[in-house]
Amino acid sequence: MMQQMRGFAKSWISSVFLLVLAGSFGVWGIGDMIRGRAADTSLASVGDVKILPEQFQREYRNVQRRQSEQAGHEITPEEAHASGLDRRLLQDEISTSALDQAVSHYDLVASDQDVSSVIRAQGAFRNALGTFDHDTFQRVLAQNNLTEDEYVGLVRGELTRNQILTAASNGVQIPAGYARLFFAYINERRAADYVQVSAKDLQAPPAPSDAQLGAFLRAHAAEFSTPEYRDVTYLSVGPDDVANQIKVSDADLKQRYDLAKDQYQIPQKRDVQQIIFPNEAAAKAARAKIDQGANFEEIATAQGKSAADISLGTIVQADLGADRGPPTFALPVGGITQPIKFTFGWVLLHVTAITPGVNKTFDDVKDTLRKQAIEQLAGAKITDISNAFEDARAGGASFADAATRVGMHVTHIPQVDKNGLAPDGSKANLPASPEFQAQLSKSDVGVEGDPFPTTDGHAYAIRVNGVTPSKLKPLDSVRAQIVTAWTDDQREKQLAKLAAALAQKATVDHSLNAVAAQLHATVQQSGGLTRQSPSTTLPVELVQRIFAAPPGSAVTAPGAKGVYYVARVTGVSHPELPAGNPMFQKFTGEIAEEAGQDVGYLLANAWRDKLGVTINQAQVDRLAGGS
């Protein structure tokens, strides 16, 4: 919740271009430019303002792509929907719209000067001299399908919204008494004595009767039932099936290489800092100081310049021209040039990082290009086959006959469970594709599914012919497993009962000594325990109960199988820090910041409630599924 509000309150303007403009424009403000179109397709209404699909779909695709990159595989629309991605994004859009209307209500505006300052501070708009360059600004916007007026509007909207959120969060003050209590609670330390109670301290339970085993079997039916089995027919066609129909010449590959040459011929890049001096003497004097041990940043600081002021960013040699480029790109990492004269004075340049270039010839990537071309052409062939299959079905052919006509494989699996296993436990002959598995799990009985593509280049269609329901196994077929499970269950119950009785005794005795003597065990000490750091010796559940118990009382918790713990709280301490202590002040500030973010969240929610929100969930589901 608080992290979400941080997204409303700050940061994207300062980082949007550093993130290669990966869809961040879709988060704030673009909805304002597309409102008024096709109101009947809106995803939601906030008061009288419609949230239209273009912005939502763009951002949905961007986030889905970024999640796929992080996961290392393509996130399907089904997986994204299951994770709640579409619902979270829509809620963000709704809150943004509500805040926009709150800003309008209070007549808040961002000045031209503030907007200009933010834009000029963007590193993506700087030239080789490290200063704002309007041509660079226009070029970057054009690359991202934005006009200057549109981007200025985005920045102005974000700054204006930030005013109301900052005002709301900055008004939060945490009472000192509350902060002290909270600090004491979080940093509380406890100690405990404990003993272990194990199954060896118990008598073996009597042999169970058939009635007891039958009752246990029914109570644990999910563990002792056959799985649901599906009778499945699926159709498939893949790249190998069409490979002999695809021919790619070297001329075709060379054309592909030339079209994508900028991917294979990439110049070396360097992160460079530059300090400009008014004359040669000043530049030489600075270079002499560096030779005597001063670092580049110290020279910049002496001129009143920050690291941002002297950074040229990541550049190629051509960006520096014939005078500065060659000497700068001849340096190692950390190297500093001698004074260099150029158009605007004398400079020293400092290389802080080197990104190696790429120089791959056609012969270097020929095989890769051929593979890519074949995959692309195979995909087109498979699409043609899928379309021909649909035409055949429309013409009256059966599911299997239509597949055979167009060259798709027909596979029948009489019984398969949700894990892809046959009744004998062997792996059924099903594709390993996650998209196939997801589609199979949601396919209805008797429905002949349409062909769908998968990321491995195949196309499949599925029909579930029938279902064999899950069934409780007969007692005699699982008797041994049932006896073992019942016995373990009885021992765990006996252990819990014994541990509870021993804990009560320890509480009354104000000691674990008598309990330890009864168990022929040794009382052990926990050492210092905290809420924040897990114990290396005690179960998490036991530590939680130790912190929940009154001092001097005893508690129990299960450990590993066949083991219970009995622990008695022997000590409680709280840190005593004066209000002026830096650690306490930092803690108080963090609580205030978190509370401030909550206030911003509540502000957005209050305006949502005030305006009223209507969601067209069917439209959201359609867009998410089609993204």
C-alpha positions as CSV (number, residue, x, y, z in Angstrom):
1,M,0.0,0.0,0.0
2,M,2.7,2.5,1.0
3,Q,4.9,1.5,-1.8
4,Q,2.1,2.1,-4.2
5,M,1.6,5.6,-3.0
6,R,5.3,6.3,-3.3
7,G,4.7,5.7,-7.0
8,F,2.0,8.5,-6.9
9,A,4.2,10.9,-5.0
10,K,7.6,10.9,-6.6
11,S,10.3,9.4,-8.8
12,W,9.1,8.5,-12.2
13,I,10.0,11.9,-13.8
14,S,13.5,11.6,-12.6
15,S,14.0,8.0,-13.8
16,V,11.7,7.6,-16.7
17,F,14.3,8.0,-19.5
18,L,16.9,6.1,-17.5
19,L,14.6,3.2,-17.7
20,V,14.5,3.5,-21.5
21,L,11.0,4.9,-21.4
22,A,9.7,1.4,-20.7
23,G,6.0,2.3,-20.7
24,S,6.2,4.8,-17.8
25,F,4.4,7.5,-19.9
26,G,1.3,5.2,-19.7
27,V,1.1,5.6,-15.9
28,W,0.4,9.3,-15.6
29,G,-1.5,11.7,-17.7
30,I,-1.9,10.1,-21.1
31,G,-5.5,9.3,-20.2
32,D,-6.1,13.0,-20.4
33,M,-5.1,13.1,-24.1
34,I,-7.4,10.2,-25.1
35,R,-10.5,11.0,-23.1
36,G,-13.6,11.6,-25.2
37,R,-13.1,8.7,-27.6
38,A,-15.5,5.8,-27.8
39,A,-17.0,6.1,-24.4
40,D,-18.8,2.9,-24.8
41,T,-15.4,1.0,-24.6
42,S,-14.3,2.6,-21.4
43,L,-12.9,0.4,-18.7
44,A,-14.1,2.4,-15.8
45,S,-15.6,5.8,-14.8
46,V,-14.4,8.0,-12.0
47,G,-17.1,10.5,-11.5
48,D,-17.8,11.9,-15.0
49,V,-14.3,11.0,-16.3
50,K,-13.9,7.8,-18.4
51,I,-10.8,5.6,-18.3
52,L,-10.3,4.5,-21.9
53,P,-8.6,1.3,-23.1
54,E,-5.6,2.6,-25.1
55,Q,-3.6,3.7,-22.0
56,F,-4.5,0.6,-20.0
57,Q,-3.6,-1.8,-22.8
58,R,-0.3,-0.1,-23.5
59,E,0.8,-0.2,-19.9
60,Y,-0.5,-3.7,-19.4
61,R,1.6,-4.9,-22.3
62,N,4.7,-3.0,-21.0
63,V,4.4,-4.5,-17.6
64,Q,3.7,-8.0,-18.9
65,R,6.8,-7.7,-21.1
66,R,9.0,-6.6,-18.2
67,Q,7.7,-9.4,-16.0
68,S,8.5,-11.9,-18.7
69,E,12.0,-10.5,-18.9
70,Q,12.4,-10.9,-15.1
71,A,10.9,-14.4,-15.1
72,G,13.0,-15.6,-18.0
73,H,10.0,-16.8,-20.0
74,E,7.0,-15.4,-21.6
75,I,4.2,-14.5,-19.1
76,T,1.0,-15.6,-20.8
77,P,-2.2,-13.4,-20.5
78,E,-3.7,-16.2,-18.3
79,E,-0.7,-16.1,-15.9
80,A,-0.8,-12.3,-15.8
81,H,-4.5,-12.3,-15.0
82,A,-4.1,-15.0,-12.4
83,S,-1.5,-12.8,-10.6
84,G,-3.9,-9.9,-10.6
85,L,-1.9,-7.7,-13.0
86,D,-4.9,-6.3,-14.8
87,R,-6.8,-5.5,-11.6
88,R,-3.8,-3.7,-10.0
89,L,-3.1,-1.6,-13.1
90,L,-6.8,-0.6,-13.3
91,Q,-6.8,0.4,-9.6
92,D,-3.7,2.6,-10.3
93,E,-5.5,4.3,-13.2
94,I,-8.6,4.9,-11.1
95,S,-6.6,6.4,-8.3
96,T,-4.7,8.6,-10.8
97,S,-7.9,9.9,-12.2
98,A,-9.3,10.6,-8.7
99,L,-6.1,12.6,-7.9
100,D,-6.3,14.5,-11.1
101,Q,-9.8,15.6,-10.2
102,A,-8.7,16.5,-6.7
103,V,-6.0,18.7,-8.1
104,S,-8.5,20.4,-10.4
105,H,-10.9,21.0,-7.5
106,Y,-8.2,22.8,-5.5
107,D,-7.0,24.8,-8.6
108,L,-3.4,23.5,-8.1
109,V,-0.9,24.2,-11.0
110,A,2.8,23.7,-11.7
111,S,4.6,26.8,-12.9
112,D,6.4,27.0,-16.3
113,Q,9.6,27.5,-14.4
114,D,9.2,24.3,-12.4
115,V,8.3,22.3,-15.5
116,S,11.2,23.7,-17.4
117,S,13.6,22.9,-14.6
118,V,12.5,19.2,-14.4
119,I,12.8,18.7,-18.2
120,R,16.2,20.4,-18.4
121,A,17.5,18.2,-15.5
122,Q,16.7,15.0,-17.6
123,G,20.0,13.3,-18.5
124,A,18.5,11.9,-21.7
125,F,18.2,15.4,-23.1
126,R,21.8,16.4,-22.5
127,N,24.4,16.8,-25.3
128,A,28.1,15.9,-25.1
129,L,28.8,19.0,-23.1
130,G,26.4,17.8,-20.4
131,T,23.9,20.6,-21.0
132,F,20.3,20.5,-22.1
133,D,19.9,20.3,-25.9
134,H,16.6,21.0,-27.6
135,D,17.5,18.9,-30.7
136,T,18.2,15.9,-28.5
137,F,15.0,16.6,-26.6
138,Q,13.0,16.5,-29.8
139,R,14.7,13.4,-31.0
140,V,14.1,11.4,-27.9
141,L,10.4,12.4,-27.8
142,A,10.0,11.5,-31.4
143,Q,11.5,8.0,-30.7
144,N,8.8,7.6,-28.1
145,N,5.9,8.9,-30.2
146,L,5.5,12.0,-28.1
147,T,5.2,15.7,-29.1
148,E,6.8,18.4,-27.1
149,D,3.4,19.7,-25.9
150,E,2.4,16.2,-24.8
151,Y,5.5,15.6,-22.8
152,V,5.3,19.1,-21.2
153,G,1.7,18.2,-20.2
154,L,2.9,14.9,-18.6
155,V,5.5,16.6,-16.5
156,R,3.2,19.4,-15.5
157,G,0.5,16.9,-14.5
158,E,2.9,14.9,-12.4
159,L,4.3,18.0,-10.6
160,T,0.8,19.2,-9.9
161,R,-0.3,15.9,-8.4
162,N,2.8,15.8,-6.4
163,Q,1.8,19.0,-4.6
164,I,-1.3,17.6,-3.1
165,L,0.3,14.3,-2.1
166,T,3.3,16.0,-0.6
167,A,1.1,18.4,1.4
168,A,-0.9,15.4,2.7
169,S,2.1,13.4,3.7
170,N,4.2,16.2,5.2
171,G,1.4,17.1,7.6
172,V,1.7,13.8,9.5
173,Q,3.3,14.0,12.9
174,I,3.9,10.9,15.2
175,P,3.3,11.5,18.9
176,A,6.5,10.8,20.9
177,G,4.8,8.4,23.2
178,Y,3.5,6.3,20.4
179,A,6.9,6.3,18.7
180,R,8.6,5.2,22.0
181,L,6.0,2.3,22.5
182,F,6.4,1.2,18.9
183,F,10.2,1.3,19.1
184,A,10.2,-0.6,22.4
185,Y,7.8,-3.3,20.9
186,I,9.9,-3.8,17.7
187,N,13.2,-3.9,19.5
188,E,12.0,-5.9,22.5
189,R,14.4,-8.8,23.5
190,R,13.4,-11.9,25.3
191,A,15.1,-15.0,26.7
192,A,13.6,-18.4,27.5
193,D,14.5,-21.8,29.0
194,Y,13.3,-24.8,27.0
195,V,13.2,-28.5,26.8
196,Q,12.3,-30.9,23.9
197,V,9.6,-33.5,24.2
198,S,9.9,-36.3,21.7
199,A,7.9,-39.4,20.6
200,K,10.3,-41.6,22.6
201,D,8.7,-40.1,25.8
202,L,5.3,-41.6,24.8
203,Q,3.9,-45.1,24.9
204,A,3.0,-46.5,21.5
205,P,-0.7,-46.0,20.6
206,P,-2.8,-49.2,20.5
207,A,-3.4,-50.8,17.1
208,P,-6.2,-49.1,15.3
209,S,-9.5,-50.8,14.5
210,D,-10.9,-50.9,11.0
211,A,-13.5,-48.4,12.1
212,Q,-10.8,-46.0,13.2
213,L,-8.9,-46.4,10.0
214,G,-12.0,-46.0,7.9
215,A,-12.9,-42.7,9.7
216,F,-9.3,-41.5,9.3
217,L,-9.5,-42.4,5.6
218,R,-12.7,-40.4,5.1
219,A,-11.3,-37.4,7.0
220,H,-8.2,-37.4,4.8
221,A,-10.0,-38.2,1.5
222,A,-7.9,-35.8,-0.5
223,E,-4.7,-37.7,0.4
224,F,-6.1,-41.1,-0.3
225,S,-8.2,-40.6,-3.5
226,T,-7.4,-41.3,-7.1
227,P,-7.0,-38.1,-9.1
228,E,-9.5,-36.8,-11.6
229,Y,-8.5,-38.2,-15.0
230,R,-9.3,-36.6,-18.3
231,D,-9.7,-38.3,-21.7
232,V,-8.0,-35.8,-24.1
233,T,-7.5,-35.5,-27.8
234,Y,-5.1,-32.8,-29.0
235,L,-3.9,-31.6,-32.3
236,S,-0.4,-30.3,-32.9
237,V,1.9,-28.9,-35.6
238,G,5.4,-27.5,-35.0
239,P,8.4,-26.1,-36.8
240,D,9.8,-29.6,-37.6
241,D,6.6,-30.4,-39.5
242,V,7.1,-27.5,-41.9
243,A,10.9,-27.3,-42.0
244,N,11.2,-29.1,-45.4
245,Q,8.9,-26.4,-46.9
246,I,11.2,-23.6,-46.0
247,K,14.2,-22.4,-48.0
248,V,16.4,-19.5,-47.0
249,S,19.1,-18.3,-49.4
250,D,22.3,-16.5,-48.3
251,A,21.0,-13.4,-50.2
252,D,18.0,-13.4,-47.9
253,L,20.2,-13.7,-44.9
254,K,22.5,-10.9,-46.0
255,Q,19.5,-8.6,-46.5
256,R,18.4,-9.4,-42.9
257,Y,21.9,-8.7,-41.7
258,D,22.0,-5.3,-43.4
259,L,18.6,-4.3,-42.1
260,A,19.7,-5.1,-38.5
261,K,23.3,-4.1,-38.9
262,D,23.1,-1.6,-36.0
263,Q,22.6,-4.7,-33.7
264,Y,25.8,-6.3,-34.9
265,Q,28.1,-3.2,-35.4
266,I,27.9,-1.3,-32.1
267,P,30.7,1.1,-31.2
268,Q,32.4,1.1,-27.9
269,K,30.8,3.3,-25.3
270,R,32.3,5.1,-22.3
271,D,31.0,6.9,-19.3
272,V,32.8,10.2,-19.3
273,Q,33.1,13.2,-17.0
274,Q,34.3,16.6,-18.3
275,I,35.5,19.7,-16.6
276,I,35.8,22.9,-18.7
277,F,38.4,25.5,-17.9
278,P,38.6,29.1,-19.1
279,N,42.1,28.8,-20.4
280,E,45.1,26.5,-20.8
281,A,46.8,27.6,-17.7
282,A,43.9,26.7,-15.5
283,A,43.5,23.3,-17.2
284,K,47.3,22.6,-16.7
285,A,47.1,23.6,-13.1
286,A,44.3,21.2,-12.4
287,R,46.1,18.4,-14.3
288,A,49.1,19.1,-12.1
289,K,47.0,18.7,-8.9
290,I,45.7,15.4,-10.2
291,D,49.3,14.2,-10.9
292,Q,50.0,15.1,-7.3
293,G,47.2,12.9,-6.0
294,A,44.0,14.9,-6.2
295,N,41.0,13.1,-7.8
296,F,38.8,14.4,-10.6
297,E,35.8,15.0,-8.3
298,E,37.9,17.2,-6.0
299,I,38.8,19.4,-9.0
300,A,35.2,19.7,-9.9
301,T,34.1,20.4,-6.3
302,A,36.7,23.2,-6.2
303,Q,34.9,24.8,-9.2
304,G,31.5,24.4,-7.4
305,K,30.4,21.6,-9.7
306,S,28.5,18.4,-8.8
307,A,28.9,15.0,-10.3
308,A,25.8,15.6,-12.3
309,D,27.3,18.9,-13.7
310,I,30.4,17.2,-15.1
311,S,28.8,14.0,-16.4
312,L,28.5,13.5,-20.2
313,G,26.7,10.2,-19.7
314,T,27.4,7.2,-21.8
315,I,28.8,8.2,-25.1
316,V,30.5,7.0,-28.3
317,Q,33.7,8.4,-29.7
318,A,32.0,10.3,-32.4
319,D,30.1,12.3,-29.7
320,L,33.3,14.0,-28.7
321,G,34.5,15.0,-32.1
322,A,38.0,14.8,-33.6
323,D,39.7,16.9,-30.8
324,R,38.4,15.1,-27.7
325,G,37.3,11.7,-29.0
326,P,40.6,9.9,-29.8
327,P,42.5,10.8,-26.6
328,T,39.5,10.0,-24.4
329,F,38.8,6.6,-26.0
330,A,42.5,5.7,-25.7
331,L,42.3,5.8,-21.9
332,P,41.7,2.9,-19.5
333,V,39.0,3.0,-16.9
334,G,39.9,5.7,-14.4
335,G,42.1,7.5,-16.9
336,I,42.2,11.3,-17.3
337,T,43.3,13.2,-20.4
338,Q,45.9,15.9,-20.6
339,P,44.4,19.4,-21.2
340,I,42.6,19.5,-24.6
341,K,41.5,22.6,-26.4
342,F,38.2,22.6,-28.2
343,T,35.5,25.0,-29.3
344,F,34.3,26.1,-25.8
345,G,37.7,26.3,-24.0
346,W,40.1,23.8,-22.4
347,V,38.9,20.6,-20.8
348,L,40.0,17.5,-18.9
349,L,38.1,14.3,-19.4
350,H,37.8,11.3,-17.1
351,V,36.7,7.8,-18.1
352,T,34.7,6.1,-15.3
353,A,33.4,3.0,-17.2
354,I,33.8,1.2,-20.5
355,T,31.2,-0.7,-22.4
356,P,32.9,-2.9,-25.0
357,G,31.6,-2.5,-28.6
358,V,30.2,-5.3,-30.8
359,N,31.6,-6.1,-34.2
360,K,29.9,-9.2,-35.6
361,T,30.4,-9.9,-39.3
362,F,27.8,-11.5,-41.5
363,D,29.6,-14.8,-41.3
364,D,29.6,-14.5,-37.5
365,V,25.8,-14.3,-37.3
366,K,24.9,-16.2,-40.4
367,D,23.8,-19.4,-38.6
368,T,21.8,-17.4,-36.1
369,L,20.1,-15.4,-38.8
370,R,19.2,-18.6,-40.6
371,K,17.7,-20.0,-37.5
372,Q,15.7,-16.9,-36.9
373,A,14.5,-16.8,-40.5
374,I,13.4,-20.4,-40.4
375,E,11.6,-19.8,-37.1
376,Q,9.8,-16.8,-38.5
377,L,8.8,-18.5,-41.7
378,A,7.8,-21.6,-39.9
379,G,5.5,-19.5,-37.7
380,A,3.8,-18.1,-40.8
381,K,3.4,-21.6,-42.2
382,I,1.9,-22.9,-38.9
383,T,-0.5,-19.9,-38.9
384,D,-1.6,-20.9,-42.4
385,I,-2.1,-24.5,-41.3
386,S,-4.2,-23.3,-38.3
387,N,-6.3,-21.1,-40.6
388,A,-6.8,-24.0,-43.0
389,F,-7.9,-26.2,-40.1
390,E,-10.5,-23.7,-39.2
391,D,-11.7,-23.6,-42.8
392,A,-12.0,-27.3,-42.9
393,R,-14.0,-27.4,-39.7
394,A,-16.3,-24.7,-41.0
395,G,-16.8,-26.9,-44.1
396,G,-18.1,-29.7,-41.9
397,A,-15.0,-31.8,-41.3
398,S,-14.7,-33.4,-37.8
399,F,-12.1,-32.3,-35.3
400,A,-9.7,-35.1,-36.2
401,D,-10.4,-35.2,-39.9
402,A,-9.8,-31.5,-40.3
403,A,-6.5,-31.9,-38.6
404,T,-5.4,-34.8,-40.8
405,R,-6.3,-32.9,-44.0
406,V,-4.1,-29.9,-43.1
407,G,-1.2,-31.9,-41.8
408,M,-1.7,-31.6,-38.0
409,H,-0.9,-34.6,-35.7
410,V,-3.8,-36.1,-33.8
411,T,-2.9,-37.6,-30.4
412,H,-5.3,-39.3,-28.0
413,I,-4.6,-39.7,-24.3
414,P,-7.2,-41.9,-22.6
415,Q,-6.4,-40.9,-19.0
416,V,-4.3,-38.1,-17.7
417,D,-4.4,-36.2,-14.4
418,K,-3.7,-32.5,-13.7
419,N,0.0,-33.3,-13.2
420,G,0.3,-34.9,-16.6
421,L,0.5,-38.5,-15.2
422,A,-1.2,-41.6,-16.4
423,P,-2.9,-44.0,-13.8
424,D,0.3,-46.1,-13.6
425,G,2.3,-43.0,-12.6
426,S,4.1,-42.6,-15.9
427,K,4.4,-39.3,-17.8
428,A,1.6,-39.0,-20.3
429,N,2.4,-38.1,-23.9
430,L,1.5,-34.4,-23.5
431,P,3.5,-31.3,-24.7
432,A,5.7,-29.7,-22.0
433,S,4.5,-26.2,-23.0
434,P,3.1,-24.2,-20.0
435,E,0.6,-22.6,-22.4
436,F,-0.7,-26.1,-23.4
437,Q,-1.0,-27.1,-19.8
438,A,-2.8,-23.9,-18.9
439,Q,-5.2,-24.3,-21.8
440,L,-5.9,-28.0,-21.0
441,S,-6.7,-27.2,-17.4
442,K,-9.5,-24.7,-18.3
443,S,-10.9,-26.7,-21.3
444,D,-14.5,-27.8,-20.8
445,V,-15.7,-31.3,-21.6
446,G,-16.9,-31.7,-25.2
447,V,-15.7,-28.3,-26.4
448,E,-13.4,-28.5,-29.5
449,G,-10.9,-25.7,-28.9
450,D,-9.5,-23.4,-31.5
451,P,-5.8,-23.7,-32.4
452,F,-3.6,-21.5,-30.2
453,P,0.2,-20.8,-30.6
454,T,2.8,-21.4,-27.9
455,T,6.2,-19.7,-27.4
456,D,8.0,-22.8,-28.6
457,G,6.6,-22.2,-32.1
458,H,3.9,-24.9,-32.0
459,A,0.2,-24.6,-32.5
460,Y,-2.3,-26.9,-30.6
461,A,-6.0,-27.5,-30.4
462,I,-7.6,-29.4,-27.5
463,R,-10.8,-31.4,-27.0
464,V,-11.6,-33.0,-23.6
465,N,-13.7,-36.1,-24.4
466,G,-14.7,-37.0,-20.9
467,V,-13.7,-36.9,-17.2
468,T,-13.3,-39.7,-14.7
469,P,-14.0,-38.2,-11.3
470,S,-11.7,-38.5,-8.3
471,K,-12.6,-41.5,-6.1
472,L,-11.7,-42.6,-2.5
473,K,-9.4,-45.6,-2.6
474,P,-10.6,-48.8,-0.8
475,L,-9.2,-49.2,2.7
476,D,-7.5,-52.5,1.9
477,S,-5.6,-50.9,-1.1
478,V,-4.0,-48.3,1.2
479,R,-4.1,-50.0,4.6
480,A,-0.3,-49.8,5.2
481,Q,-0.2,-46.0,4.4
482,I,-3.3,-45.4,6.5
483,V,-1.9,-47.2,9.5
484,T,1.3,-45.2,9.3
485,A,-0.5,-41.9,8.9
486,W,-3.0,-42.7,11.7
487,T,-0.2,-43.7,14.1
488,D,1.8,-40.5,13.3
489,D,-1.3,-38.5,13.8
490,Q,-2.0,-40.1,17.2
491,R,1.6,-39.5,18.3
492,E,1.4,-35.8,17.4
493,K,-1.8,-35.4,19.3
494,Q,-0.3,-37.2,22.3
495,L,2.8,-35.0,22.1
496,A,0.8,-31.8,22.0
497,K,-1.3,-32.9,25.0
498,L,1.8,-33.9,27.0
499,A,3.6,-30.7,26.1
500,A,0.6,-28.6,27.2
501,A,0.5,-30.4,30.5
502,L,4.3,-29.9,31.0
503,A,4.0,-26.2,30.1
504,Q,1.2,-25.8,32.7
505,K,3.4,-27.5,35.3
506,A,6.4,-25.2,34.4
507,T,4.2,-22.1,34.8
508,V,3.0,-23.2,38.2
509,D,6.5,-24.2,39.4
510,H,8.2,-21.1,37.9
511,S,10.8,-23.4,36.5
512,L,11.4,-26.1,33.9
513,N,13.7,-28.1,36.3
514,A,11.0,-30.6,37.4
515,V,9.8,-31.0,33.8
516,A,13.3,-31.7,32.6
517,A,13.8,-34.3,35.4
518,Q,10.6,-36.0,34.4
519,L,11.8,-36.2,30.8
520,H,15.4,-37.1,31.7
521,A,16.4,-34.0,29.7
522,T,18.5,-30.9,30.2
523,V,17.1,-27.4,30.4
524,Q,18.6,-25.3,27.6
525,Q,18.8,-21.5,27.2
526,S,17.6,-19.7,24.1
527,G,20.0,-16.7,24.4
528,G,18.7,-13.3,23.3
529,L,15.7,-13.4,21.0
530,T,14.2,-10.6,18.9
531,R,11.1,-10.2,16.8
532,Q,13.1,-9.2,13.8
533,S,15.8,-11.9,13.6
534,P,14.9,-15.6,13.4
535,S,16.5,-18.0,15.9
536,T,19.0,-20.5,14.5
537,T,17.9,-23.1,17.0
538,L,14.2,-22.6,17.8
539,P,11.1,-22.9,15.5
540,V,9.6,-19.7,14.3
541,E,6.2,-20.6,15.8
542,L,7.8,-21.1,19.2
543,V,9.6,-17.8,19.1
544,Q,6.3,-16.1,18.2
545,R,4.6,-17.7,21.1
546,I,7.5,-16.7,23.5
547,F,6.9,-13.1,22.5
548,A,3.2,-13.4,22.9
549,A,3.4,-14.9,26.4
550,P,3.5,-13.1,29.8
551,P,6.9,-13.2,31.5
552,G,7.4,-16.3,33.6
553,S,4.7,-18.4,31.7
554,A,5.4,-21.4,29.6
555,V,4.4,-22.1,26.0
556,T,4.6,-25.0,23.5
557,A,5.1,-25.3,19.8
558,P,5.8,-28.2,17.4
559,G,9.3,-28.7,16.0
560,A,10.4,-31.3,13.5
561,K,8.2,-34.4,13.1
562,G,7.8,-36.2,16.4
563,V,9.2,-33.3,18.5
564,Y,7.5,-30.6,20.6
565,Y,9.1,-27.7,22.5
566,V,8.2,-26.5,26.0
567,A,9.7,-23.0,26.7
568,R,9.4,-20.7,29.7
569,V,9.9,-16.9,29.3
570,T,12.7,-16.0,31.7
571,G,13.5,-12.4,30.7
572,V,12.1,-9.4,28.9
573,S,14.0,-6.2,28.1
574,H,13.2,-3.0,26.2
575,P,15.8,-0.5,24.9
576,E,15.7,2.9,26.7
577,L,16.6,5.6,24.2
578,P,16.3,9.3,24.9
579,A,14.2,11.3,22.4
580,G,17.3,12.9,21.0
581,N,19.1,9.7,20.2
582,P,19.9,9.6,16.4
583,M,18.7,6.0,16.1
584,F,15.4,6.8,17.7
585,Q,15.0,10.0,15.6
586,K,15.7,8.0,12.4
587,F,13.1,5.4,13.5
588,T,10.5,8.2,14.3
589,G,11.2,9.7,10.9
590,E,10.6,6.4,9.1
591,I,7.3,5.9,10.9
592,A,6.2,9.4,9.9
593,E,7.2,8.8,6.3
594,E,5.3,5.5,6.2
595,A,2.2,7.1,7.8
596,G,2.5,10.0,5.3
597,Q,2.3,7.6,2.4
598,D,-0.8,6.0,4.1
599,V,-2.4,9.5,4.2
600,G,-1.7,9.9,0.5
601,Y,-3.3,6.5,-0.2
602,L,-6.3,7.5,1.9
603,L,-6.6,10.8,0.1
604,A,-6.8,9.0,-3.2
605,N,-9.4,6.6,-1.8
606,A,-11.4,9.4,-0.3
607,W,-11.7,11.1,-3.7
608,R,-12.6,7.8,-5.3
609,D,-15.4,7.4,-2.9
610,K,-16.5,11.1,-3.3
611,L,-16.6,10.9,-7.1
612,G,-17.9,7.3,-7.4
613,V,-16.2,4.5,-9.4
614,T,-17.8,2.2,-11.9
615,I,-15.8,-0.7,-13.5
616,N,-16.6,-2.4,-16.7
617,Q,-14.9,-5.7,-15.7
618,A,-15.9,-7.5,-18.9
619,Q,-14.0,-4.9,-20.9
620,V,-11.0,-5.2,-18.6
621,D,-11.0,-9.0,-18.9
622,R,-11.3,-8.7,-22.7
623,L,-8.3,-6.3,-23.0
624,A,-6.2,-8.3,-20.6
625,G,-6.9,-11.5,-22.3
626,G,-6.2,-10.0,-25.7
627,S,-3.0,-8.3,-24.7
